[in-house]
Amino acid sequence: MTHNIFGALLSVNVGEAKPMTVQGETIITGFDKRPTDGAVRVEASGLVTDDHVDDADDLDRALLFYQRGYYDSWDSELGRRLPHGTFGENLTFEGPADDEVMLGDELRVGEALLRVTQPRIPCRKMAVRLGEEDFPTRYLRSGRVGFFCSVLEPGLVRPGDRIELVRRGEDDMSVADLARVLHLQRPDVEDLGRVLACSALPKALRTKAEKLLRRAQGGDAWSGDRALVVTARRQEAAEVVSFDLADPDGERLPDFQAGQFLTLSLEVPGTDKPVVRTYTLAGRSEDGRGYRIAVKREPAPAASPDVPAGVASGHLHAGVEEGAKLLARSPRGRFVVRPGDRPVVLVSAGIGITPMLAMLGQLAEPEGESGRPVVFVHGARSSRELAFGSYVRGLVASGERLRSHLMFSRPGAEDVLGRDFDEAGRLTPAALERILPSLEADYYLCGPADFMADMVTGLTGRGVPEDRVHFEFFGAARSLFGDADGGTGPVAVDAEGRPIVVAFARSGIAVEWRENTFSLLALAEQAGLRPEASCRTGLCGTCVSRIDDGEVEYAIDPMDGVQPGQVTVCCARPTTSVMIDL
């Protein structure tokens, strides 16, 4: 770079929101961008004529830059000439590579003033646009990622505009270095410390870096099974028992996000192998050093004889006392409160109250989620079936911005209106609309499948956008937003002509594999499960799960390979019947 000349704008690219079939799922996206002539206005959210679907609410990713020099490299590697906008970028430019672009750089492009915020990480839509399933992996490994900018001053931009470096970022962290530390290499304490010292690091990346740092330091999780001792057992309701779990040596257990779950491997008498079940963390144990879970005794199921739902809960209720040791995997799960400014509504029924307790506790903290208003709404039959009712009432009484509403569908003779519950009747969407001051909120739902199906349908039917409704199942799972594309083709068979069946061990669900399904992740989501997943292209490792039985093949080779006994479900397909730890 000479003086303050950063580069030149070659192309301004915009896209129209339209359907795109990605891994068997039809989504609406503006990824397919094409060059446009003349001036285009830049506002805080990006180009005004661009359907900025995926990142519309993320002002740190308002505009995506990509270098022409990178196009030259891809043209050579792919043996074809790619038009500007192929990679979904808004602005194609002639200028420096990512290792010369610094976090926090301020750029003047035409009339607009922009700030560099982060590297671009590829998504699965790129594979569709390029016609190559493994392209996102190749893209990230190449180091030719480009970068996002936020908008400091709006204005017009047009092809041919000069790009000036107005102010160099102060953090001495290049876009290439940031991509390497956060997305390519194994977590490194020193490198992550450098990233977290950056004043211009966006909040979302800071959260990711903090999580990686905890992992690198060994304080975020543990590998495999770990023995925990039961330090307390309490009867919380007629069929609900809580267990406090602690490290046998007295160490404080790692932090977790409210809404995450603990996976237990239980040695149940009469079973051939450990019974694996997940239980949501209700919060910390009374001393603040351990965990607390709550377990409802489940009746014997009518189906799934190989993985009966009542075995684990029955064992915990009848056979586990204080002093017992249980094997647990580290907390995980993505059903957590997302950052935002809107009020939060926690809606649950039955044992679905468990994750809401942790979320309410988090949100009740003095600075919890920037002081967002919170409404806690729960439905139970009566006080006999209500777990943690006094805890909820005490917590809500501690803050002016907190409110609760308990509904009993069958109040007992001893239940007093105004003391034990707030309203008689079933918790329905109509009741929820009456309870809330406004439907303008973020919703977190947990409970039986029928309850949540009614709630999701009712809320979206009343105009609540789907992306504001978050849910987790207790009990049999199914899709709540309608069936995804795929899953309607013929049932696939193995080499011996037997139907391929995928068993999701933790959930007790068995599903036939159909030929037009893209991946095990897609099948799980069609069945209503919500596995952890992020990139969906084998890049990030978020979806890696244990495979207990069977064989798979890969539609896309995972970037970091696959360890024995594990499967990257976002890009794996079964070749025999399989059992997956989901």
N, C-alpha and C positions, 0 to 999 in steps of 0.2 A: 504494500500500500504506500502511496506517495501522498505526503501531507494528510489532508482529511478526505481524500477521495477513496471511498470504500468500494464502489463498483457502479454498475449501470443496470437499470431495470429493462429487461428484454421483453417480458410478457406479463400481462395481468390476466389471471385465469379465474373463471367463475363456473359454478356448477348449479344445476337445477335439481331440486329434491325429486327423486324418483325411485321406484323399487329396484332393488338389486338382490339377486339370489346369492347368498353367501353360505357355503357349507350346508345347503339344504334349507336355509332359513331366509325368508324374504324380509328385507329391511328397507327403510326409507333413508336415503342418503344423498348428499350432494357431492360425493367423492369424485364423480366423473366430471372433471373440470376441463374447460376448453378456453383457449385464448380469446380475448375480446378486444375490440378496437376502441380507441378513444379513452377519455378520462373516466375513472371510477372513483367514487367517494369512499373514503375510509372513515368508519365510525369506531366507537369503542369495541364493538363486537366483531368488527372485520369489514370486509367489502360489502357495501349495501346491496349490490346486485347478486351476491353469492348466497345460495342456500346453505348456510353454515350449520348443518343439522347436529352433528355429533358434539361439537365443542361450543355450542351457542352460549352456554352459561359460564364458560371458562375464559375470562378476559385475558388470562395469561397466554392463551393460545388463539389469539384473535387472527393472526396472520402467519401463514407458513411460507418460508423462503426455501428455495432449492437452487443449487448452483448449476449453471450451464455446463461447466466442466464435468460434473458428475454425469450429465446426460451423455457426454462424449464417451465416458467409460462404459456406461450401460449399453449404449448403441453398439460398441465394439464387442462386449461380452455376449449380448443377446442376438447379434447379427441382424438387427433391424433398427430403423430410425424411429425414435419415440417423439411424439409431439409434446410441446410444453404443456404442463398440467397433468401429465400421465401419473405422477406420483401424488396427486391431490394437492399440490402446492398452489397458493394464491399468487405468489410472485416468483417468477423465474428470473434469475439475475446472473450477470457476469461479475464475479468477485471472488473473494478469498475462500479457501477451504475451511472446514469446521474447526481445525486446530488453530486458526487465526482469528476466529470469531469468539469474543469473550462474553460471558454472562454479564448482563448489565450494560453492554454497549448500547449507546443511543444513536439512532440512525435517522437522518433526514431523507425521506423519499418523496420527491415532489413537494407537496404542501404538508404532508403528514410527518409527525415525529414519533418514532417507534423505539421500543426497548427490547433487546434480546432477552428471552426468559428461560429457554430450555431447548434441548435437542429434540428432534422429531423421532418418535419410536413407531415402527411400522404396524399396520393393522391388517386384519384378514381381508379387508376390501381390496388391498393392493394385489393380493393373489388373483382376484377376479379380474381386475383391470389389466394385469399383465398376462393372464391366462396360464399362470404357473403356481401350483399349490405351495411350493417351498420358497417362493420369492421373498416373503417377509423375513425369513431366516437369513437368506443371502444378503438382503438389504442391510440388516443390522450388523452382520459380520463384516460387511464391506467397509464400515466406518463412514460411508457417504450418506449421512442421515438428514442433513439440513437442520433448520432451526425455526422455532416459533418466536413471535414478538407480541408484546402488548402495545396498545395505542396510547401514547401520551398526549398527542394533539391530533385531532382529526383533520382531514383535508383531502384534496384530489391527488390521485396518482395516475400515471399513464406510461405506456411503453416508451422507452427512450429517456425517462427521467434519470438524472444523476443521483447516485446514492452517496451521501456524505456521512462520515463518522463524526458526529457532533461531540461525543463524550465517550471516552473509553471506560469500560466497567472497572470498578475498583477491586474486584475480588480475585483477580489473577486466576480465573478458572475458565478454560475454553469450553466451547460446546462439545468438542470431541472428548475432552477429559471427563466432562460430566456424564456423557453417554457411556463412556468406558466404565466409570466407577459404579454407576447406578444400574447399568443394564447388561454389561458384558462380563466383567470379572467377578470372581467370588468376593463376598463382603470382606473388606479390609479396613481395620480400625483406623489406621493413619489416613488413608485416602478419604474415608467417610468423614473423619474429623475435619479435613480440609473443606469438604463439601458443605458441612453444617456451619462452618465459619463464614460462608458466603452471605453477605447481607442482602443480595438480590435474589436469593433462592426462593422460588414460589412455594406457597404453603403445602401444596400437594407433594412436591418433590422433597420438601423438608420432612414431611411425615414418612415418606418412603425411606429416606436416608436414615432417619431415626430408627426405623424398624430394622433396617439392614445392620445398623451399628449394634443394636441389641443382640441380633443374631451372631454378629462377629465376636461380641464379647461374651457370648454364652448366656446372656441374661434374658433373652426373649423367649426361648423355648428349649426343649431338650429333644434328643433323638431317641426314637424307639419308645419302649415302655419304661416307665419309672414307677417304683413302689411308693405309694402314698398310704399313710395310716389314717384310719377313721378316729378322729378325736372327739366327736360329738354326734349324737343321733337324736333327732327330735320328731315327734308326730306333729306335722303342720296342719293336717286335715284328715278326714276319715280315711282316705286312701293315699295320702301323700306323706312321705317321710323325707326329711332333709338330713344330709350327711356333711359334716365338716371334715375336710381332708387336709393333711399336713405332711411336710417332709419328715421322715423318721428321725433325721438328725437335727431338726429344728430350724433349718434354713428357710428363709422367706421364699415362697414360690414366686415365679416370674409374674410380671404384670400381664394382664389380658385386656382385650377390648370388650366392653359391655355388649352382650349378645352372643359372644363366642361360646363354644361348647368344649367339653372334655370327653375324650374317647376312652372308655374302660374296656379292658380285656378281663372277663370274669371266668373264673374256674367254677363252673356250676356242676354240682354232683349229678351224675347220670348223663353228662354230655361227653362226646368224644374229643372235642377240642374247645378252646376258649370261646365264649360267647362275647362278641364285640358289640357294644352299644354306645351311643353318644348321649350325653346329658348336658343341657345348657347350664352354664355357671350362673347361679343366682346372685353371686357376689363373693366378697371375701368372707372368711370365717370370722368368728367373733373377735379373735385377737388380731385380725388384720394381716396375718402371715400366711394363711392357707386359703383354700377355696371352699365354697359351699355349693352343693348341688341339691336338687329336689327331685324325687322319683315317685311317680304315681304307679300304684299297682295296676297292671293291665290285665284284663280278662283274657282267657284263652281265645286265640283268633279262629275265625272260620276257615282261613286259608293259610298258605305258606307253612305247611307242616314241618319243613326242614329248618325254618328259623322262626319258631313260635314267639310272638311278641311278649307273652307273659313270662317267659323263662327268666330273663334278666331281672325284671322288676320284682318278680316273686322271690328270687334268690336274695336280692338286696333287702327286701322287706323282712323276710323270714330268717335269713342266714347270716346277715352281716351286722355285727355289733361293734361298739367302741373297742379300739385296739386291733381290729382286723386290718389287713393290708390289701390294697387293691392296686393293680397295674393300670397306669394311665399314660396316655400320650399327651403331648403338650396342647394347650388351648389353641383352637383355630376356628375359622368360620368368618364369613363376610356379612352376616346379618348384624351389622353394627350401625350406630347413628352416624349419618354422613354430615359433614360440615354444611352450614347454611344459616340463613337469617329467618326463615319462616318458622312459625310455631310448630311444635312437635306433638303429635297425637299417638299415644301408645294404646293399642286396642288388643285385647286378649280374651280368651275364654278357657276355662278349665286349667289344666297344667300349663297351657300356653302363657301363663302369668310369669313363668320362670325367667326368660330373657328380659322381660319388661322390668323386673325388679332391679336387675343390674343397670339397665338403661335409665330407669328413674333415678337410681342412686347417682349415676354419672351426671345426669342433667340437673340434679338438685344441688350439686356443688356450687359454691358462691359464684364461680366464673364458668360454670359448666356450659359449654357451647354458647358463649357470649351472652348468657342470660336469656335464652329463648324461652317463651312461654311454653308450658307443658301441660297437657291434659292426659290423665291416666284413666282409661275406661276399661272395665273388666266385667265379664259376665260369669256367674256361677249359679248353681242350683239354690244353695243356701249357705249359711255360715258353716255348716257341717262339712261342706265340700270346698270352702274358700280357704286357700293357703296364703299365709303372710298378710292377712287383712289388716292387722294392727300395725304391722311394719309400714304398709303403704300409707295408712292414715297418719302415722307419726311423721313420716318423711314429708308428706304433702303439707302438714301443718308447719313445717320448718321454713317454708318459703312462700312469698306472696305470689310469685309467678307460677306456682304449682297448684294443680287442681285435680281431684279424682272424682270418679262417679262409678259406684258399684251397683250392679243390677243383679237381683236374684230372681230366677225364673220360677222357683218353688220355695218361697220363704218358709222356714220352719216356725213352729209355734213360739219358740223362744227368740226368734229374730225380731228386732225392733227397728222400724223405719226411722231413719235419721241417726241411728246409733250404729247398727250393724250393716246397713245398706242404704242406698239413696233412692232406689226405685225398684218396684216389682215389675217383672216382665222380661222378655228375651232381648238380648242385645242384637239389634238389627241395624241396617243402614239408616232406616228412617229414625230410629231412636238416636243414633249417633248424630244425625243432622240436627235433631232437636237439642241435643246436649251441647253441641259445640257452638261458639259464637260465630264461627265462620268455617267453611270448608277449605279455606286457603291455608294449607298446612302440609307438612310432610307426615306420612302415616307409616307406622310400623305395626304389623299384624302378626299374631301368633295364636294358633289354636287348632282344633280339628279341621279337616279338609272342607267339610260342608260349610262350616262357619266362615272360613276364610273365603271360599268361593262366593258366598252371599255378600260378604263385605267388599271384596274386590269388584264384583259386578255392580254392587250398589254405589260404591264411590266413583268408579269410572263412569257409570251411567249418569251421575250427578255432575259430571264435568271435571272431576279430579284427574289430572294427567297420570298416565301409567307410571311415569318415572318418579312420581312422588309417593307411590304405594309400594312398600317393601314388606316382604312377608317371609315367614318360616313355618314349616309344617310341624305339627305334632300328630303322629298317626299316619295313615295312608296318604300318600302324596299324589297329586295330579296337577296338570296345567291349569292355571287360573286366568290367564290372559287369552285363552283360546289355543287351539292346537297349532303348533309350529308346522311349517312346511316339512315334508318328509314324514317317515313313519307310516306311510300308507301303501308302500310297495309290497311285493310278495315276501313271505318269510324266508330268510336265507337259511341254507343248510350247510353242514360241514362236509368233509371229504367222504364221509360214510353215509351221507344222505339224511342225517338227523337234523331236525330244526335247531338253530342256534339260539340259545336262551342266555340272557345276561341277568345275573342275580346281583342285586345291590345289597351287600351283606348287612350293612348297618340299618338299612331302612326296611329290610324284609320284603323287598319288591323284586319280582322276577318278570322280565319283559322280553318278548320275542324280538330278535334282531331282524330288521327289514332291509332289503337290498338298497333302497335309496336313502338310507340314513348316513350322514357324513361321518359321525364319530360317536364314541361312547359318551362323550359329554353331551352331544345333541340328544342321544337317546335318554340320558338321565334327565335332561330338562324337559323332554316331551312327557316323561313320567311324573313331572312336577317337582323333581328334586332341584336343589340349588347348590351344586358343588362350587367350590372355590375355582374361579377361572378368570383369566385376564386377557392375554394376547390371543388365544385360540389358534395359534399357529406354531406351537411347540417352542416358543422363545423363552418364556419367563419361568417355567417350572411350577407355577402356582397350582396347576391342576394335578400334579403327580400324585397318584394314589397307589395303594398296595393292591396287587392282584393275587388272589388266594388260589385260583384254579383256572386252567384254560390257557389258550394261546391267542395272541393278537398280531396284527400287522399294522404298519403305519402308512397313512395317506401322505403325511409329511414327516420327514425324519426330525425328531426333536433336536434342538440346537446343542444341548449338552449330553446327548445320548441318554440311555435309560439303564438304571441299575437293576440287577437281578431282583425279581420279586416286586418290581414297580411298573407302573404304566402311566404314560402321559395321555390322559383320557381325551384331551381336546383334538387329537389327531390320530388316535388308535381305533382300529376296527377289529372285531373278533373274528377269528377263523374257526373257532370251536366255541362251545358253550363256556362261559367264563363267570367267575365270581369276583367282583370288585369291592373294595372296602369303601363303599359310599352308602 
